[in-house]
């Protein structure tokens, strides 16, 4: 699995004219599911995200997690994170998981974050979405899990 994580002051996702997910301070996550990813990767990544210490503490150091600071997470599915652009000019998405597998692992990742006590809002799987956010810092990280790491 691959996640692009941005620390935000606010974020929302819109499908057409309707806002389907929105948060205040917290994390905006673009989540890609790759070939060979399993429930274990979803669990590992959710645990990492819930405990990731990228929010400032009283000493102005990045030392607090989204859970510790009372923030929320907005998760948006993003199969294009697995684009292969090494050949030609048109990206190949062969490394992305098929939609049925990706949906199950996306939902499992969201549920694992919720079980960790983090409020979660989501986009709409396989929809054309418009994402708005205010990146705080800016702080942007990319996390990868090894595919098939059972």
Buried (B, 14 or more C-beta within 10 A) or exposed (E): BBBBBBBBBBBBBBBEEEEBBBBEBBBBBBBBBBBBBBEBBBBBBBBEBBEBBBBBEEEEEEEBBBBEBEBBBBBBBBBEBBBEEEEEEEEEEEBBBEBEBBBBBBBBBBBBBBEBEBBBBBBBBEEEBEBEBEEBEEBEBEBEBEBEEE
